Amino acid sequence: MRFGVPMLIVLVGLLLMAWVFNLVRQGRLYVGYGVLVVLAIAGGTTGLVLAPLRHRVDFAFGALFSTVVIAAGVSTMAIVALIYVLTQLTIISNRLAELTQQLAILEARRGEQPPGAGKTP
């Protein structure tokens, strides 16, 4: 690989990590998901940039992909899709938690007790 391709791979990896950190900071992605995605990005970027690891990847996937750049592109698209899905899952989970809290507050204000509460066997 020429010098520019590893630099491009590192740049894309850093941009993806910055995006994940921003999503975690805004609360749109759980920290645990963020850690997993950042580790995957760091591992993939390191594997594609370091020569000994890159040669093993070339040998292992040489029959599937003609170049590592195509594999890196496909991996990048898969990671972006993973981040999107995990972000949407986090948003739904946060909305559900907020809705549950609001429902509990409304029931407490009305003085209602949940079904089965207050009954002793």
Secondary structure, 3 states (H helix, E strand, C coil): CCCHHHHHHHHHHHHHHHHHHHHHHCCCCCHHHHHHHHHHHHHHHHHHHCHHHHHHHHHHHCCCCCCHHHHHHHHHHHHHHHHHHHHHHHHHHHHHHHHHHHHHHHHHHHCCCCCCCCCCC
